Amino acid sequence: MATTELTNENFSDTIKDNDFVIIDFWAEWCGPCKRFGPIFEKTSEEYDDVVFGKLDTDANQEIAGGLGIMSIPTVMAFNRGNLVFNQAGLLSSSQLKSVIDQLREMPAEDADQAEGDATK
């Protein structure tokens, strides 16, 4: 599955309307983001049941600020609308795949008790 561009307009609906969402918070000027981008894109092609979103923090400062994004790239994963993973820094392909595998294997009740609903 290709990545989806996330914006202020579609962010909440994307998280609410999909079971598994993983987001790359990035900016055009960010060197590590440019290195992580191809890893994220390639990995997105391997998982049909996960929505891969990219959110430009410069163009969507309201969301980035609301989620406390302090450095980029930051990867967040949502399971049934709940934030279950949040890490700043460049991830390797194997690290990203591990996060996705854990996301998909997490029981619904664990997701409900995770960090919280980011769509509120």
TORFIRO-835136 format. One line per 2 residues: number of its first residue (from 1); their letters; for each residue x, y, z of N, C-alpha, C, CB. Coordinates in pm, whole numbers, always signed. Glycine has a CB too. Layout:
residues N
NUM> a> X/Y/Z/X/Y/Z/X/Y/Z/X/Y/Z; ...
This chain:
residues 120
1> ma> +85/-117/+0/+0/+0/+0/+89/+124/+0/-96/+0/+122; +55/+219/-80/+131/+344/-86/+103/+428/+38/+98/+423/-214
3> tt> +187/+527/+61/+166/+614/+175/+58/+718/+143/+297/+684/+215; -4/+765/+249/-111/+865/+239/-60/+995/+298/-240/+818/+312
5> el> -82/+1106/+228/-45/+1236/+282/-149/+1277/+384/-32/+1343/+169; -105/+1301/+506/-195/+1343/+612/-186/+1493/+631/-162/+1270/+744
7> tn> -300/+1553/+658/-310/+1698/+677/-402/+1725/+797/-364/+1768/+549; -415/+1852/+832/-508/+1890/+938/-649/+1841/+907/-508/+2043/+956
9> en> -684/+1835/+778/-819/+1799/+737/-849/+1650/+747/-841/+1845/+597; -752/+1562/+722/-782/+1418/+718/-716/+1336/+829/-740/+1363/+585
11> fs> -640/+1399/+915/-566/+1327/+1018/-658/+1246/+1111/-484/+1425/+1100; -753/+1311/+1175/-840/+1243/+1272/-921/+1132/+1207/-934/+1344/+1339
13> dt> -978/+1159/+1091/-1059/+1057/+1023/-975/+936/+984/-1125/+1115/+899; -852/+959/+942/-764/+848/+904/-739/+757/+1024/-630/+900/+847
15> ik> -714/+815/+1138/-688/+735/+1259/-815/+665/+1306/-632/+824/+1371; -928/+735/+1303/-1055/+677/+1351/-1108/+568/+1259/-1159/+786/+1367
17> dn> -1087/+584/+1129/-1151/+495/+1030/-1067/+372/+994/-1180/+573/+906; -950/+356/+1052/-861/+244/+1019/-812/+179/+1148/-742/+291/+933
19> df> -800/+46/+1144/-753/-25/+1263/-608/+6/+1295/-771/-174/+1246; -522/+2/+1192/-378/+17/+1213/-326/+132/+1127/-303/-115/+1180
21> vi> -267/+231/+1194/-211/+347/+1124/-73/+374/+1180/-304/+473/+1139; +23/+391/+1091/+158/+429/+1132/+194/+557/+1057/+263/+314/+1104
23> id> +247/+654/+1129/+269/+787/+1072/+414/+829/+1086/+177/+890/+1139; +465/+882/+976/+598/+943/+970/+579/+1094/+974/+677/+898/+841
25> fw> +622/+1157/+1083/+620/+1303/+1094/+755/+1352/+1043/+593/+1350/+1244; +754/+1440/+944/+875/+1479/+874/+867/+1625/+830/+899/+1387/+752
27> ae> +977/+1675/+774/+982/+1807/+710/+1084/+1801/+596/+1019/+1919/+814; +1063/+1884/+498/+1147/+1885/+378/+1294/+1914/+409/+1095/+1987/+279
29> wc> +1321/+1999/+506/+1457/+2042/+537/+1534/+1941/+623/+1454/+2174/+608; +1468/+1837/+670/+1524/+1743/+768/+1604/+1632/+699/+1411/+1681/+852
31> gp> +1735/+1629/+724/+1822/+1527/+665/+1786/+1385/+706/+1963/+1554/+704; +1771/+1357/+836/+1731/+1222/+876/+1596/+1181/+817/+1726/+1212/+1027
33> ck> +1505/+1278/+801/+1374/+1248/+740/+1391/+1200/+597/+1281/+1372/+744; +1483/+1263/+525/+1508/+1223/+386/+1567/+1083/+379/+1603/+1323/+318
35> rf> +1645/+1044/+478/+1700/+908/+481/+1594/+806/+520/+1819/+901/+578; +1502/+846/+610/+1399/+755/+656/+1286/+740/+554/+1342/+803/+789
37> gp> +1259/+841/+476/+1149/+840/+380/+1146/+716/+291/+1158/+961/+294; +1256/+680/+225/+1254/+560/+140/+1229/+431/+218/+1386/+549/+65
39> if> +1278/+423/+341/+1254/+304/+425/+1104/+293/+452/+1334/+313/+559; +1042/+404/+488/+899/+408/+518/+817/+371/+394/+858/+547/+570
41> ek> +852/+430/+280/+781/+402/+155/+791/+255/+117/+835/+490/+41; +912/+200/+120/+931/+60/+81/+856/-33/+175/+1081/+25/+81
43> ts> +860/-5/+304/+790/-89/+401/+639/-82/+379/+825/-45/+543; +588/+34/+339/+444/+48/+317/+392/-47/+210/+411/+192/+279
45> ee> +477/-86/+119/+438/-176/+11/+421/-321/+58/+540/-170/-101; +470/-350/+177/+468/-487/+229/+350/-518/+321/+596/-514/+302
47> yd> +273/-417/+360/+166/-435/+458/+36/-376/+404/+202/-370/+594; -54/-462/+359/-181/-414/+302/-283/-376/+408/-239/-520/+213
49> dv> -266/-423/+530/-366/-399/+634/-330/-282/+725/-384/-523/+716; -224/-210/+692/-179/-97/+773/-179/+27/+685/-37/-124/+833
51> vf> -236/+136/+737/-231/+264/+666/-100/+333/+705/-356/+354/+700; -23/+371/+606/+102/+444/+626/+79/+589/+588/+220/+381/+541
53> gk> +89/+678/+685/+68/+820/+659/+195/+899/+679/-41/+874/+748; +207/+1005/+601/+318/+1098/+616/+259/+1235/+646/+409/+1101/+488
55> ld> +308/+1299/+752/+258/+1430/+789/+373/+1529/+792/+186/+1425/+925; +365/+1629/+707/+465/+1735/+700/+441/+1828/+819/+458/+1813/+562
57> td> +535/+1830/+912/+517/+1907/+1034/+516/+2058/+1009/+625/+1873/+1133; +584/+2104/+905/+582/+2247/+874/+445/+2290/+822/+691/+2281/+771
59> an> +383/+2208/+740/+254/+2242/+680/+137/+2213/+775/+234/+2164/+550; +161/+2134/+879/+54/+2093/+971/+98/+2113/+1115/+16/+1946/+947
61> qe> +136/+2236/+1146/+192/+2267/+1278/+93/+2245/+1392/+240/+2408/+1281; -36/+2260/+1364/-138/+2241/+1469/-136/+2096/+1520/-279/+2277/+1416
63> ia> -131/+2001/+1429/-128/+1860/+1469/+5/+1828/+1536/-150/+1769/+1347; +114/+1869/+1473/+246/+1839/+1528/+260/+1895/+1669/+356/+1895/+1438
65> gg> +214/+2017/+1690/+220/+2077/+1822/+129/+2007/+1921/+184/+2222/+1814; +10/+1972/+1876/-86/+1905/+1962/-39/+1768/+2009/-216/+1890/+1891
67> lg> +42/+1702/+1925/+95/+1571/+1962/+232/+1580/+2030/+105/+1483/+1839; +282/+1702/+2046/+408/+1721/+2116/+530/+1679/+2037/+406/+1646/+2244
69> im> +524/+1690/+1905/+638/+1655/+1821/+749/+1757/+1846/+599/+1650/+1669; +861/+1711/+1900/+972/+1800/+1933/+1091/+1781/+1839/+1016/+1778/+2076
71> si> +1102/+1663/+1780/+1209/+1637/+1684/+1156/+1542/+1578/+1336/+1579/+1753; +1218/+1549/+1463/+1176/+1465/+1350/+1297/+1398/+1288/+1100/+1549/+1244
73> pt> +1278/+1283/+1227/+1149/+1217/+1211/+1099/+1160/+1343/+1160/+1106/+1107; +969/+1156/+1355/+903/+1086/+1465/+806/+988/+1402/+829/+1186/+1563
75> vm> +801/+869/+1457/+706/+767/+1410/+606/+743/+1523/+779/+633/+1368; +478/+746/+1487/+372/+712/+1580/+289/+601/+1519/+284/+836/+1616
77> af> +242/+510/+1604/+155/+402/+1559/+26/+407/+1639/+224/+264/+1573; -84/+387/+1570/-217/+389/+1630/-286/+256/+1606/-302/+505/+1574
79> nr> -343/+202/+1711/-419/+77/+1703/-561/+111/+1744/-357/-37/+1795; -653/+103/+1648/-795/+133/+1673/-813/+271/+1738/-857/+25/+1764
81> gn> -741/+369/+1687/-754/+506/+1734/-670/+543/+1853/-892/+533/+1766; -602/+446/+1911/-521/+472/+2030/-373/+476/+1996/-547/+365/+2136
83> lv> -305/+575/+2048/-160/+586/+2031/-92/+476/+2111/-109/+726/+2074; -19/+390/+2042/+47/+278/+2110/+199/+279/+2093/-8/+146/+2059
85> fn> +250/+369/+2007/+394/+378/+1986/+427/+521/+1946/+444/+276/+1878; +536/+575/+2004/+578/+711/+1975/+728/+718/+1995/+503/+815/+2065
87> qa> +803/+736/+1885/+948/+743/+1898/+1006/+841/+1798/+1011/+604/+1878; +1088/+930/+1848/+1161/+1021/+1762/+1292/+956/+1719/+1188/+1157/+1833
89> gl> +1336/+988/+1600/+1463/+938/+1550/+1445/+844/+1433/+1538/+869/+1660; +1552/+824/+1365/+1555/+740/+1246/+1545/+594/+1284/+1684/+766/+1164
91> ls> +1449/+522/+1225/+1435/+378/+1246/+1492/+303/+1126/+1287/+339/+1270; +1551/+189/+1151/+1594/+103/+1042/+1473/+29/+989/+1705/+3/+1089
93> ss> +1489/-36/+877/+1381/-114/+818/+1334/-222/+916/+1426/-178/+686; +1427/-293/+977/+1389/-401/+1070/+1320/-346/+1194/+1512/-482/+1111
95> ql> +1361/-230/+1243/+1295/-169/+1359/+1152/-129/+1324/+1375/-46/+1408; +1134/-70/+1207/+1001/-30/+1164/+910/-151/+1147/+1009/+49/+1032
97> ks> +961/-256/+1088/+882/-378/+1070/+846/-440/+1204/+959/-480/+985; +935/-433/+1300/+907/-485/+1433/+792/-407/+1499/+1033/-479/+1520
99> vi> +794/-276/+1484/+685/-192/+1538/+553/-232/+1473/+715/-41/+1515; +554/-250/+1343/+432/-284/+1270/+382/-422/+1312/+456/-280/+1118
101> dq> +471/-516/+1323/+431/-651/+1366/+369/-648/+1505/+552/-747/+1364; +428/-572/+1596/+372/-560/+1731/+236/-491/+1728/+468/-482/+1822
103> lr> +222/-392/+1643/+96/-321/+1627/-15/-417/+1582/+111/-206/+1527; +16/-499/+1485/-83/-592/+1430/-117/-705/+1526/-32/-650/+1300
105> em> -24/-742/+1612/-46/-852/+1705/-109/-809/+1837/+85/-921/+1732; -117/-680/+1862/-169/-629/+1989/-319/-657/+2001/-141/-479/+2001
107> pa> -359/-722/+2108/-502/-744/+2130/-576/-611/+2145/-525/-832/+2255; -700/-607/+2103/-780/-484/+2108/-786/-425/+2248/-921/-511/+2058
109> ed> -798/-511/+2350/-808/-459/+2486/-679/-391/+2530/-843/-571/+2583; -564/-436/+2480/-437/-369/+2511/-431/-233/+2444/-318/-456/+2467
111> ad> -481/-224/+2322/-483/-96/+2251/-571/+3/+2324/-532/-115/+2106; -682/-44/+2378/-774/+44/+2450/-712/+101/+2577/-901/-30/+2484
113> qa> -614/+32/+2634/-549/+77/+2755/-417/+147/+2728/-528/-40/+2848; -388/+171/+2601/-262/+235/+2562/-265/+384/+2598/-237/+217/+2410
115> eg> -174/+458/+2539/-154/+597/+2578/-276/+685/+2565/-44/+654/+2498; -368/+653/+2478/-489/+735/+2468/-533/+756/+2326/-467/+867/+2533
117> da> -653/+806/+2313/-716/+832/+2184/-665/+965/+2132/-871/+832/+2196; -594/+962/+2022/-534/+1084/+1966/-632/+1162/+1880/-412/+1049/+1884
119> tk> -751/+1110/+1861/-846/+1178/+1773/-936/+1273/+1850/-931/+1076/+1700; -921/+1283/+1980/-1006/+1373/+2061/-951/+1512/+2062/-1019/+1322/+2205
